Amino acid sequence: AITTAELHTCGLRTDATITCWGRNAAGQTDAPSGTFTAITTAELHTCGLRTDATITCWGRNAAGQTDAPSGTFTAITTAELHTCGLRTDATITCWGRNAAGQTDAPSGTFTAITTAELHTCGLRTDATIACWGSNVYGQTDAPPGTFTAVTAREHYSCGLRTDATIACWGWNANDRADAPPGTFTAIVAGAWHSCGLRTNSSITCWGRNYDDQTDAPPGTFTAITTGGHHSCGLRTDATITCWGRNDEGQTDEPPGTFTAVTSGAGRSCGLRNDATIICWGYYAPIRIS
């Protein structure tokens, strides 16, 4: 597995250890020893879900965002200054900065969580969505109905409904919350644009298009990811295609076949079929074996 933040990247090795690289101003790439099942990265801190189901975080701790609580978890997610974990009893616990109530997780049971800078959303076990934290733009006003997935970015949120349509709410700058009609299997929210993987395996993106980041190419895909001003898709033939801003080479995808792709602010990384990682763009090229 791989995950990318603004200026650093982490990989979960086949031996279940974590390796991180890139900017290390706050120790966010100093991965601890031990074995893990999942990793997540924020701007200046990183967290891992250990094989014993506990959470360990490292990096910047200005607001307590790396002070993981005790107990066992099944999932973790990080934002700039706060972190949340889905416990094994299906409740949510959050820690770190709470200026807008973004760590005040509601009671109840959940199946998924997602964090943005000042708000958090969770998918409840009854398939409804609950969001909490800053609501200046209505980003926590989740619509009624049932969903299979939820994603949040700064000032807006999106959910994939059980009928496979997409609903977005919150700040609609550059129409990034104007989800198109049709049916989808996945959605990812970026800083200023969003993309969805349609049920016919094509990609549709919407929102800010100053750098052509919403001009998804034709073809069929199995996964999508968004960076600051670019997007990448994993094609059904296992190759990667990227589009949008290319000032750092972040859309100059390498040849070869891949099993996963992830994007940061100015770079992208892919997990090759041989289980090695290659990155391109800012702090790249780099190959991790």
ZAMARGU-4260 file (C-alpha; in steps of 0.2 Angstrom, whole numbers, plus 5000, padded with zeros to 4 digits):
<rodrens>
0) 5000/5000/5000 | 5005/5018/4997 | 4999/5035/5004 | 5004/5052/4999 | 5003/5069/5009
5) 5008/5086/5003 | 5027/5083/5004 | 5030/5065/5010 | 5025/5048/5005 | 5024/5031/5015
10) 5023/5013/5009 | 5017/4998/5018 | 5030/4984/5014 | 5026/4966/5010 | 5034/4962/5027
15) 5021/4974/5036 | 5034/4987/5040 | 5032/5005/5035 | 5045/5016/5026 | 5042/5034/5023
20) 5052/5047/5013 | 5051/5065/5008 | 5050/5081/5019 | 5054/5077/5037 | 5053/5094/5045
25) 5043/5087/5060 | 5048/5069/5060 | 5034/5063/5049 | 5044/5051/5039 | 5052/5043/5055
30) 5042/5028/5054 | 5043/5017/5070 | 5048/4999/5070 | 5035/4985/5071 | 5022/4978/5059
35) 5006/4987/5052 | 4990/4984/5042 | 4987/5002/5037 | 4994/5019/5035 | 4988/5037/5033
40) 4997/5053/5030 | 4993/5071/5034 | 5004/5087/5030 | 5016/5085/5044 | 5011/5069/5053
45) 5008/5050/5049 | 4999/5036/5058 | 4999/5018/5056 | 4987/5004/5062 | 4997/4990/5070
50) 4995/4972/5068 | 4989/4971/5086 | 4975/4984/5081 | 4983/4998/5091 | 4987/5015/5083
55) 5004/5024/5083 | 5007/5041/5076 | 5023/5051/5073 | 5028/5069/5067 | 5021/5086/5071
60) 5011/5086/5088 | 5006/5104/5090 | 4988/5100/5094 | 4990/5082/5100 | 4986/5075/5083
65) 4999/5061/5086 | 4993/5057/5104 | 4984/5041/5099 | 4973/5034/5112 | 4974/5017/5119
70) 4962/5003/5113 | 4960/4993/5097 | 4954/5000/5080 | 4950/4994/5062 | 4953/5010/5053
75) 4962/5027/5054 | 4961/5044/5045 | 4971/5060/5047 | 4969/5078/5043 | 4981/5092/5045
80) 4979/5094/5064 | 4968/5080/5070 | 4966/5061/5068 | 4952/5049/5070 | 4950/5031/5072
85) 4936/5018/5070 | 4937/5007/5085 | 4934/4988/5085 | 4917/4991/5093 | 4912/5002/5078
90) 4913/5019/5088 | 4924/5033/5083 | 4937/5042/5093 | 4946/5058/5087 | 4961/5068/5094
95) 4971/5083/5091 | 4965/5101/5086 | 4946/5104/5091 | 4944/5122/5087 | 4928/5119/5077
100) 4922/5103/5086 | 4930/5092/5073 | 4936/5079/5086 | 4919/5079/5095 | 4913/5062/5087
105) 4895/5058/5090 | 4889/5042/5098 | 4883/5028/5088 | 4892/5015/5077 | 4900/5017/5060
110) 4908/5008/5046 | 4919/5022/5039 | 4927/5039/5043 | 4935/5053/5033 | 4943/5069/5039
115) 4945/5086/5032 | 4954/5101/5039 | 4940/5107/5051 | 4927/5094/5050 | 4925/5075/5050
120) 4912/5063/5043 | 4907/5045/5047 | 4897/5032/5038 | 4885/5025/5051 | 4880/5006/5052
125) 4863/5011/5046 | 4871/5018/5030 | 4867/5036/5034 | 4881/5050/5035 | 4885/5060/5051
130) 4897/5075/5050 | 4904/5086/5064 | 4915/5101/5066 | 4915/5118/5056 | 4899/5121/5046
135) 4903/5138/5039 | 4898/5132/5022 | 4886/5118/5026 | 4899/5105/5025 | 4893/5095/5040
140) 4874/5096/5034 | 4874/5078/5027 | 4859/5075/5016 | 4846/5062/5021 | 4847/5045/5013
145) 4858/5030/5013 | 4876/5029/5007 | 4890/5017/5004 | 4905/5029/5005 | 4909/5046/5011
150) 4924/5058/5008 | 4928/5075/5015 | 4940/5089/5010 | 4942/5107/5016 | 4924/5115/5017
155) 4915/5102/5008 | 4910/5083/5008 | 4903/5070/4996 | 4894/5054/4998 | 4891/5039/4986
160) 4873/5034/4988 | 4866/5017/4988 | 4858/5020/4972 | 4876/5024/4965 | 4873/5042/4963
165) 4884/5056/4971 | 4878/5069/4982 | 4890/5084/4988 | 4887/5097/5001 | 4896/5112/5008
170) 4907/5126/4999 | 4904/5125/4981 | 4918/5136/4974 | 4922/5132/4956 | 4907/5120/4956
175) 4917/5107/4965 | 4901/5101/4974 | 4890/5100/4959 | 4891/5081/4956 | 4886/5076/4939
180) 4871/5064/4936 | 4874/5046/4933 | 4880/5031/4943 | 4897/5028/4950 | 4907/5015/4960
185) 4920/5027/4968 | 4922/5046/4972 | 4937/5056/4978 | 4937/5074/4983 | 4952/5085/4980
190) 4956/5102/4986 | 4947/5111/4972 | 4940/5097/4961 | 4932/5080/4963 | 4932/5065/4952
195) 4921/5050/4951 | 4923/5032/4944 | 4907/5028/4934 | 4899/5011/4933 | 4905/5010/4915
200) 4923/5012/4922 | 4925/5029/4914 | 4930/5044/4924 | 4921/5061/4926 | 4929/5075/4936
205) 4921/5092/4940 | 4926/5108/4949 | 4941/5120/4946 | 4949/5117/4929 | 4962/5130/4928
210) 4975/5117/4924 | 4964/5104/4915 | 4963/5094/4930 | 4945/5089/4927 | 4948/5085/4909
215) 4948/5066/4912 | 4954/5056/4897 | 4943/5043/4888 | 4945/5024/4892 | 4941/5013/4907
220) 4949/5013/4924 | 4949/5004/4941 | 4954/5018/4952 | 4956/5037/4954 | 4966/5049/4964
225) 4967/5068/4965 | 4981/5079/4970 | 4981/5098/4972 | 4979/5103/4954 | 4980/5086/4945
230) 4972/5069/4944 | 4978/5051/4940 | 4969/5035/4935 | 4973/5017/4935 | 4967/5010/4919
235) 4960/4993/4917 | 4976/4987/4908 | 4985/4992/4924 | 4994/5007/4916 | 4993/5025/4924
240) 4987/5041/4916 | 4988/5058/4924 | 4981/5075/4919 | 4981/5093/4925 | 4995/5104/4931
245) 5012/5098/4926 | 5024/5111/4933 | 5033/5098/4944 | 5031/5083/4932 | 5017/5076/4942
250) 5008/5070/4927 | 5023/5063/4918 | 5017/5045/4922 | 5031/5031/4920 | 5028/5016/4909
255) 5024/4999/4916 | 5009/4991/4925 | 5003/4995/4942 | 4991/4990/4956 | 4988/5007/4965
260) 4991/5025/4962 | 4991/5040/4974 | 4994/5059/4972 | 5000/5073/4983 | 5001/5092/4980
265) 5015/5091/4966 | 5019/5073/4964 | 5011/5055/4961 | 5017/5038/4966 | 5012/5021/4959
270) 5013/5003/4966 | 5020/4992/4953 | 5015/4974/4949 | 5032/4969/4956 | 5027/4977/4973
275) 5040/4991/4971 | 5035/5010/4972 | 5040/5023/4959 | 5036/5042/4961 | 5036/5056/4949
280) 5035/5075/4951 | 5041/5085/4966 | 5054/5075/4976 | 5055/5063/4961 | 5059/5052/4952
285) 5062/5040/4966 | 5060/5021/4966 | 5058/5011/4982 | 5061/4993/4983
</rodrens>
